[in-house]
Amino acid sequence: MRRVAVSVVVVTLITLTLACGGGTFFISATNNGVSFFAISGTVSVAQVTFVDGGQVTIVTLLGTGTAQTFNFCGNVASQFPPNTFVTVNYKHNVGCDTVVKVGR
């Protein structure tokens, strides 16, 4: 039953992402649930701010005419140069996501 629930969530997330046209989206499931995500797009904005007393980098990625905004934990703005195509691997957390790797 759990596999069916995870499969439904995965298919729903992929469908919603592709319907929005925002870059490439991958998801990986493990025994503990979702382990990581990846998204690709061109960096529009990378801005560091404070949320609930902690640093968060707000990154907007452009893909096929749409924009997606992500909140990454800490100051990781230097990994997101403007007008650069990137692929970001990250782990989802409450409040902000943790960057695992940024590829160009």
C-alpha positions, -999 to +999 in steps of 0.1 A: +000+000+000+029+024+008+044+019-026+012+028-043+010+060-022+046+069-030+040+062-067+009+084-067+029+113-051+058+109-076+035+108-106+015+138-093+047+159-087+062+151-121+029+159-139+025+192-121+061+202-128+059+193-164+026+210-168+041+242-155+069+239-180+097+248-155+128+229-164+136+193-158+125+175-127+137+142-112+127+124-081+142+095-063+124+073-037+141+052-010+127+030+018+125+062+039+105+081+013+117+108-011+155+113-008+164+141-033+151+163-061+168+179-091+157+209-111+173+226-141+169+261-154+185+295-161+193+316-130+172+348-130+177+359-094+197+347-064+192+368-033+202+361+003+177+371+030+168+361+066+137+340+074+129+332+110+164+343+121+183+321+096+199+329+062+180+317+031+190+321-005+160+327-027+167+315-063+145+319-093+151+296-123+136+302-157+126+274-180+105+274-212+087+306-204+080+301-167+098+308-135+102+287-104+114+300-071+133+280-045+143+287-009+177+272-002+192+270+033+222+293+040+241+317+018+246+297-014+241+327-038+277+323-052+267+289-067+239+306-088+255+332-112+228+352-131+220+341-166+237+307-161+220+274-168+223+251-137+211+218-125+205+217-088+203+185-067+187+192-033+170+177-003+136+190+008+134+204+043+107+223+061+113+261+056+141+257+031+158+231+009+194+219+013+216+222-018+235+189-024+252+199-057+250+226-084+261+217-118+266+240-148 
